[in-house]
Amino acid sequence: MNFELADEHELTRRTVREFAEERVAPVAEELDREHRFPYELVEELAGLGLMGLPIPEEWGGAGGDTLSYAIAIEELARIDSSVCITVAAHTSLGTMPILLFGTDEQKQTWLPDLASGRKLAAFGLTEPGAGSDAGATQTRAELRDSEWVIDGSKIFITNAGTDITACVTITALTGDGEVSNIIVPNGTAGYVISEPMEKMGWRASDTRELSFQGCAVPEGNLLGERGQGFHQFLEILDGGRISIAAMAVGLAQGAFDLAVAYAKEREQFGRPIAEFQAVQFKLADMAVEIDAGRLLTYKAAWLKDQGRPFAQEAAVAKLYTGEVSNRIVNHALQIHGGYGYMDEFAISRLYRDQKILEIGEGTNEVQRMVIAKHLGLT
């Protein structure tokens, strides 16, 4: 067992960390406060090849592996989750379905712009009445005169409404009990995108409600085989859970770093609070849990890169790191005391950004269901 990262992985970490610290950190608080989408940063990330890191070079991506991608996501989340989720949702949810299930024609149409970061993509699964119970999808698509006519709605969709969004891939009922995935280009008649939704965290990311009112797209926009949508999005979510786990590791590391720095400079009773055992024990426990979460995440990424089954490991990593990041960001804010409750301190933003990591791409409860299934208990 070799736990040493390859040179390419270390280079990815250094490159993304430098970008996050020099370009993202100075504007993160402002973007969050103004609820402003980071167009300039997305353009710079595209220039670094980070908007299509795990996409093959033949389709305009960087050709990196899953572990490189997880490391990049981790380093971005260490500084700011809004920028990070923009990259992660675009890559894992927006671009990956077309790469995995698209025809050559669909790949040629969409991937070059998406993998290069010139355009963004979204994935529409969640509905007002279908979250954890994804099988309860109500959006319907009927084939009429070589067109899919779509009626329904989606909610909490990331990257769907930016000025550079190209498309959304949605799940829809194409028959009784038959779920399929369909690509819907932005600007299609009958496709209505809401104003940005107000959120507790991830305030600089784009989150919308989508409505389809007799929205017609060509028959060729069906992604993969008709009726295979349920299996497709389960596969997409398995991979996406690795990126969310990496986000949780990164956020936890960022909160830990802030807590250590603050504890060393904050003085009470005549000395830095880092010298008090109560604070030291908190920080020690935090370091242990971050290390464990990182190893679980990297294991899942490594398995995926080896072409081996990874769904259980991805669910384990996502569940564990989600709960760990909750504990760590809470301890980190506690160490900051009253200052941690003030928005001018970054820990406040990390605290707000954390909770969704236990909800998105499968709640903690869903992860336990997935793990139980892989254990042969259901």
Disulfide bonds with the S-S distance in Angstrom:
none
